[in-house]
Amino acid sequence: MSMETIVEHPPSPRRNRGNKAGGVARVALPDADKAGRDQFVEWVNEFECSVHIDRMGNLFARREGTDPNRDPVVIGSHLDSQPTGGKFDGA
């Protein structure tokens, strides 16, 4: 997967999983949640990121920059949603 592909067609765990109201429903802990987390780890590994999972199950991906003297850029989201999450809830 290239950076151009990510920018043009970002991978999304919400793809084809909308509810009738146009939102999403990705609750944490069922098998589908585990599959989504595994998919996320696979994607970030393609970009040579290190992955850390804390005691609460939160995933952190980090890709080192080319200059170790500069601060990293950090972004975040969550993979799950509220049971009646809106279109842009989560990943």
Buried (B, 14 or more C-beta within 10 A) or exposed (E): EEEEEEEEEEEEBBEEEEEEEEBBBBEBEEEEBEEBBEEBBEBBEEEEBEEEEEEEEEBEBEEEEEEEEEEEEEEEEEBBBEEEBEEEBBB
